């Protein structure tokens, strides 16, 4: 393969990766909007039912719903693929490897859903399952996995291992 063909292939790969990140971000936005609409519809039904059946104790029903489940049943965790793509983007924006807590705060702040009894453990598992996308460094921070992309991005990051 000629040098130009290799450069073309590498450029196309980067274009496709960037497009995938963009599409994932768009999907996350759509999921957020759908969630907001679901919440509105549920709230509308709650109030519409309360008006049509005035004997119904709406407050008691709401408390029962909240205590019956820790999570909102309409909300599902973001997929590991979405989390990995968003983590890659967060690390790119930070221009350095990030701790698990930093990643969690950033990803949730960006609208991803990472819930469970131990949300940080859920995030760790998702990232572990996406080793080709995100790698855990020996000092515990997370970085973009693979070749020259992560190495060139973080050349100025001090070597904490000596």
C-alpha positions in Angstrom: 0.0 0.0 0.0 1.4 3.4 -0.9 2.0 6.1 1.7 -0.9 8.1 0.3 -3.2 5.2 0.5 -2.3 4.7 4.2 -2.8 8.4 4.9 -6.2 8.3 3.2 -7.2 5.3 5.2 -6.1 6.8 8.5 -7.9 10.1 7.6 -11.1 8.2 6.7 -10.9 6.3 10.0 -10.7 9.5 12.0 -13.6 11.0 10.0 -15.7 8.0 10.7 -14.8 8.0 14.4 -15.7 11.7 14.7 -19.0 11.1 12.9 -19.7 8.2 15.3 -19.1 10.5 18.3 -21.3 13.1 16.7 -24.1 10.6 16.1 -23.8 9.2 19.6 -24.1 12.7 21.0 -27.2 13.2 18.9 -28.7 9.9 20.1 -28.1 11.0 23.7 -29.9 14.3 23.0 -32.8 12.4 21.5 -32.9 10.1 24.5 -33.0 13.1 26.8 -35.8 14.7 24.9 -37.8 11.4 24.8 -37.3 11.0 28.6 -38.6 14.6 29.1 -41.6 13.8 27.0 -42.2 10.5 28.9 -42.0 12.5 32.2 -44.5 15.0 30.9 -46.9 12.3 29.7 -46.7 10.5 33.0 -47.3 13.8 34.9 -50.2 14.7 32.6 -51.8 11.3 33.3 -51.3 11.8 37.0 -53.1 15.1 37.0 -55.7 14.1 34.5 -56.6 11.0 36.5 -56.6 13.1 39.7 -59.2 15.5 38.2 -61.4 12.8 36.8 -61.3 10.8 40.1 -61.2 13.3 42.9 -61.1 10.6 45.6 -57.8 9.3 44.5 -54.9 10.2 46.8 -52.3 11.5 44.3 -49.7 12.2 47.0 -49.9 8.6 48.4 -49.7 7.2 44.9 -46.6 9.3 44.1 -44.9 8.2 47.4 -45.7 4.6 46.6 -44.2 4.9 43.1 -41.0 6.5 44.5 -40.5 3.9 47.2 -41.2 1.0 45.0 -38.2 1.5 42.8 -34.8 3.2 43.3 -34.6 4.2 39.6 -37.1 5.7 37.3 -38.4 2.7 35.3 -38.5 4.8 32.1 -34.7 5.5 32.4 -32.3 2.9 31.4 -28.5 3.2 31.7 -26.7 4.5 28.7 -25.1 1.7 26.7 -21.5 0.8 27.2 -20.8 2.0 23.7 -22.4 5.4 24.4 -20.4 5.7 27.6 -17.1 4.7 25.9 -17.7 7.2 23.1 -18.6 10.0 25.5 -15.6 9.1 27.8 -13.3 9.3 24.8 -14.7 12.7 24.0 -14.4 13.9 27.6 -10.7 12.8 27.7 -10.1 14.6 24.5 -11.7 17.7 25.9 -9.7 17.5 29.1 -6.5 16.7 27.1 -5.4 14.4 29.9 -6.3 11.0 31.4 -9.2 11.3 33.9 -10.1 9.6 37.2 -13.2 7.5 37.4 -14.9 10.2 39.5 -14.0 12.9 37.0 -15.3 10.8 34.2 -18.5 9.9 36.0 -19.2 13.6 36.9 -18.5 14.7 33.3 -20.6 11.9 31.7 -23.6 12.4 33.9 -23.2 16.1 33.5 -23.3 15.6 29.7 -26.6 13.7 30.1 -25.6 10.1 30.2 -27.4 7.8 32.5 -25.2 5.7 34.8 -27.2 4.4 37.7 -27.3 1.5 40.1 -26.6 0.6 43.6 -23.0 1.7 43.1 -22.9 4.0 40.0 -19.1 4.2 40.0 -18.8 0.4 39.9 -21.3 0.4 37.0 -19.1 2.9 35.1 -16.0 0.8 35.8 -17.7 -2.3 34.4 -18.9 -0.4 31.3 -15.4 0.9 30.7 -13.8 -2.5 31.4 -16.0 -4.0 28.7 -14.9 -1.4 26.2 -11.1 -2.0 26.5 -10.6 -1.3 22.8 -11.9 2.2 23.4 -10.8 3.1 26.9 -7.9 1.9 28.9 -7.2 2.1 32.6 -3.7 3.3 33.4 -1.6 1.7 36.2 -2.2 4.8 38.4 -5.9 4.3 38.1 -6.8 7.1 35.6 -8.6 6.3 32.3 -7.3 7.2 28.9 -8.1 6.7 25.2 -7.1 3.2 24.2 -4.9 2.4 21.3 -1.9 3.6 19.4 -0.7 7.0 18.6 -4.0 8.8 19.4 -3.7 8.6 23.2 0.1 8.9 23.2 0.2 12.1 21.1 -2.7 13.6 23.0 -1.1 13.3 26.4 2.7 13.7 25.7 2.8 16.5 28.3 1.1 14.4 31.0 3.7 13.6 33.7 4.8 10.0 34.2 3.4 9.2 37.6 5.2 5.9 37.8 8.7 7.2 37.7 
